[in-house]
Amino acid sequence: MREKLQNLKNEALAQIIQATNPEELENLRTHYLGKKGALAEAAKELPKLTPEERSEIGQLFNDAKTAITDALNSKLEIRNLKLEIKEDLTLPGTPIAVGLPHPISAVAEEMNDIFQSLGFSVADGPEIENDEFNYNRLNLPPDHPARNLQDSLYLREPDVLLRTHTSSVEAHILADHQPPYRFVFPGKSYRYENVNASNHMMFYQYQGVAVGEGITLANLKWTLDTFVKKFFGPNRKTRFRCKYYPEVEPGVGVDTDCEFCKGRGCAVCKNRGWIEMLGAGMIHPNMFKKVGLDPRKYSGFAWGMGLDRIVMTRYGLRDIRALYNGDLIYKI
Ligand SMILES: [Zn+2]
């Protein structure tokens, strides 16, 4: 009986190894493990044995059954794995079409590099804002007339909205960081606008802030003039005009000389010879007071510019929608 079981097991394992398809393996399973299979037949002889023999042979009987079952399952598993790996992994790969960064990302990266070389870090903030950070902290209380300048997109009136400017990031930086610090923060802003060639309800801004002790308007002028010369070319000129923005005092509008007419006057610059590039100013003392900083000790400057306009100038685009409609074959 012992020999018979041993032979049965060896014979079964040899046949399983030689089997080449799943049908053959299933036939072997029925032949050896089925209700009327070889093992079941052999088991019929168990009652004829003495109790001692029965215990020993019973053990061998179970061993044979386990070995055959495991061998069948392993062979099926290996076969399935082989079916999954159909490709020849040693062949050279198919080249993947690699795209380019979106023009907005490319220009933002370039500007980040320039400002990082001037000691600025890149920051980010939420696009869904509350009234506090989008307006109040920026010196725009509920009754401030400047709120009428913007048509806000509210998610839940009156306090949850899509940020109308990236100045909200400045409010977060002032609240979260201890001076001195310097940050730039490119990002999307949202306003209720009629979408046309020059306006979009979603647009990019590029802003920055520097706060510390003893920071003056001279630092602002040097930083922004250096940026313009590094980004547009060493011969570009800048001029600073007085301008009003609620979150700064004093505020300045920064122009560059028109690159199309070199300052002589043309249709692009409306014969002014200058193009408005960005708005800036010294951070309003109220902004510091709101975060518990003493405006007599700390000062700083902030600026903001429309990133889309700069991208459109750089790539010669005449329609802002070209940046957002995903049309890959836009003709300039
Ligand atoms: Zn011009």
Boltz pocket constraint, residues with backbone or C-beta under 6 A from the ligand:
constraints:
  - pocket:
      binder: B
      contacts: [[A, 258], [A, 259], [A, 260], [A, 261], [A, 262], [A, 263], [A, 264], [A, 265], [A, 266], [A, 267], [A, 268], [A, 269], [A, 270], [A, 271], [A, 273], [A, 274]]
      max_distance: 6.0
